[in-house]
Amino acid sequence: MTSEPTERLECRHVSFARAGAEGLLLVLDDLSFTVDHGEFVALIGPSGCGKSTLLSILAGLEEPDDGEVLVSGSPDRLGTLTLMPQSDALLPWKTVLENVARGPRITRADAGAATERARATLAEFGLGGFERHYPHALSGGMRQRVALARAVLGGARHWLLDEPFGALDAFTRAHLHRLVADAWERHRPSVVLVTHDLDEALSLADRVLVSSSRPARIVAELAVDLPRPRPPELTTSPEFTAYKRELMGHLFASGAFA
């Protein structure tokens, strides 16, 4: 019996600075962590600490000044990661079906097969019947479901989620949490979720990493030993509350509320 190949995502001693009005501004400082195959990791920290910049570097959109990002031990991560940004980033001139089928088409999949896979994925996310709609005709929650369907259909082994639900109301956000958790259970990618929402982090993640204020460093790590699936009412349980209290303590200690 052969073992499953290791699909570890590694961030090794990554540092990054941006040019500012008074010279270089250090954003990330010697930042290291790993995400194992099929693991769901959340990253929390104060606003402006560099979390979105980190995801851009993981995705290969920017290069670190020092350190490296590896997938399965290789710096070549093209096609292995998909980034779901804060905005849905849908193409407004394309229909829902065309937006979702775009990933397979970019990888030169057969047009007919890509379209049928997109239809099936949209149905999976409760969007059957909206294939010919354009993004402007959808609610914010529906647009994020389309973006999630596009990420799933892309087939990447690692998902980078940059606060994709931050602008949604509480009920829509809870619904999308369930969809993300279900999709993760079915496809088992490795996930890095950036969020300011402690309930969101604890509802979805296996581990929560806590970042300091800028420049970002990982100052704490919390393993979340809660049963799955995690229904919304779990957030009121004593176990959940204890984890949340511990995260708040790490954030206070890191200076996030200074």
Helices and strands as residue ranges (DSSP letters): E 9-20, E 23-35, E 40-44, H 51-59, E 66-71, E 81-84, H 96-106, H 111-124, G 135-137, H 140-153, E 158-162, H 170-187, E 190-194, H 198-204, E 207-211, E 218-223, G 232-236, H 238-254
